[in-house]
Structures are given as C-alpha cells and as structure tokens.
Amino acid sequence: MKKVYYEYDTSRHVFKRIFPTVGQRIRTYLVWALSTLLLGAASFAVFYLLIPHPSDVESLREENHRLQSQYQVLSHQVNDALEVLHGMEQRDDNLYRALLEADPVSEHVRQAGYSGTNRYAELMDMSNAELVVSISQRVDLLEKKLYIQSKSFDDVVNLYRDNEKRIDCIPSIMPVANKDLKRTASGYGYRMDPVYHVRKFHSGMDFTCPKGTPVYATGNGRVTYAKWMTGYGNCIKIDHGYGYVTLYAHMSKIDVKVGQVVSRGETIGKSGSTGKSTGPHVHYEVILNNANVNPVNYYFMDLNEEEYDEMIRMSETQGRVYD
C-alpha cells in the first residue's frame, strides 16, 4: 500500500496532503537501503566473531588434545626426576653423610611443601585443571627438593674438606679392577657355603678374577697382617684408622709387610685361590669398630650413580660364593 504524507498548516490550522518529489523519494529509498546494508553487515560481523566456525572448533579441539598429551609427558618426566632425586637423597644420607659422621637431612625439611597457600587458585579455571595443578605442585616440590639437595651437597663438600685426611683413609674403591662389574660374584649376607653346602653368613664380597690379578688397598692405612690365615689362605689386613679395617683373602701372592704404610690404589698382592676356596677370586671385608659391615657401601669413588645401583642389586642376589 502506497504511503500518504501530510503536514500541519499553522496559518489555516488544518492538515494538508504532501506529494514528495522524485528526489525526496530517491533519498528516502537510499537511506532505507543503506540502513538495511549496515544492519546486515553488523549482524554478519557479530555472527562471524561470536559463533566459532566448524574448522576453528576442530582446530581448538586438536590443540587441546595436543596440550593434554604434552602435560601427560611432562607429568611422567617430573615423576622420573623425583625418583632420580630420591636416589640422590638416599645416597647422600646413607653414604656420604654416614661416612662423614654427619646427621642426615631431616625428612621434614626434605618433604616440606606449600601447604596452607592458595598459589594454584588461578589454574582451577583451566581445562584439565586437576592435571595442571598436580604437575605444578610436583614441579614446585622438585624445585624445593633440588635446592635442599644442592645445599646438602655444599655441606658435604665442606665436611669433606674438613675431613680430607680421614676421607683418604676410609675404604672407598673395589679391591680389584671391576669397571664393568662383571667380576662381582657374591655379596654380603647369608649364602649357601660352596664346600659344606649349608647356609652361612658371608661376611664380605667375592670378586672373581684370574689368578695373579692385582689386588689394591682400598684406602690409606698400615698393614697389620700379611700371612696365612686358616680358611682365608694368604691374607692381608690393613688398619685405616678411624675404626676401619679391611681384609683381603685367598691371595696367591702377598706384596706387603706388616707395618708397611700403603695408599689407596696401591698394589698389595695378587689374587688366587688359597685357603678354603673353590676358584680364583678375592674375598674382601670391611670392618668398622670391630664389626663387619657391607662392603657395597664403600665403592663410592669407583662407581657413578647407575653403577652403584647396579652393584647394590647384584650384591643382594645370591650369586656364587667361592669360599
């Protein structure tokens, strides 16, 4: 229906009909068209910006999946790092500090975390918030434990410097060359006696090696015994001071004399199979304050972390006892 326009005539006080010109009509149509175009453009922009495109949704889904996979990998890496650090802590407390007669680091100090704080609140709005928070907590714990362990090693270094002479005397290498650990025969503890076939306590470690293999003093000290001993065959004892004595048995040759001062790594004789022995080897004991202790704890100058763990594993197996 065609629109009709009127205007009020103030002089006559009546409405009179108006007939728009062609120009006015064209202008009206242009305004209407422009308004419609602008409204349509605005609607399209809102639709485009606020409603995700299907391809964008898929891309975001893939990105989220990728990030979740990376978080899972990071979680495993953090767990592995904590496990390695735990091994370092155990060795620090039970070996280094024990040898230096220092108290171990308090478990309360090592395990201190961030309880009572709300440092992870900003992460709770993330997708996979539980995984992200868990990783963040363990990373923070790892950072703190690494700091504590670093300070502990600094203390150990200072203790070593203060006790350098004592450290030189403490047995700390294997009595024979055994870099690949293949000469490790049997460890400390109850084993089946190869001669009497009964379960007996094995007070040292056996290292299998060809007859004539050099045998080394494992720490600085003075020879207190260098002759035949029943059951042990040709035997050497070295007093290292500080309560430490080492014993080397079943040797084919003794190259030191009683009273002789020896240094760590010095050849003191040759391996053999003298005494109660079923094959060429070296039986080695560490005695602390007149009591036998496990020699596996005294190879820290010979072995790295992985080799030390492997030596412990091997020494705890039954293995083959040669004496």
NORWO-V395771 format. One record per helix or strand of 2 or more residues. SS is the DSSP state (2 for helix, 1 for strand). FROM is the first residue (numbers start at 1). LEN is the number of residues. If there is no record, write none. Layout:
BEGIN
{{SS:FROM:LEN} {SS:FROM:LEN}}
END
This chain:
BEGIN
{{1:5:5} {1:14:5} {2:22:29} {2:54:46} {2:107:5} {2:121:3} {2:129:34} {2:164:6} {1:184:3} {1:189:4} {1:199:4} {1:205:4} {1:214:3} {1:221:9} {1:233:9} {1:244:11} {1:261:2} {1:267:6} {1:281:8} {1:291:3} {2:295:4} {2:305:12}}
END
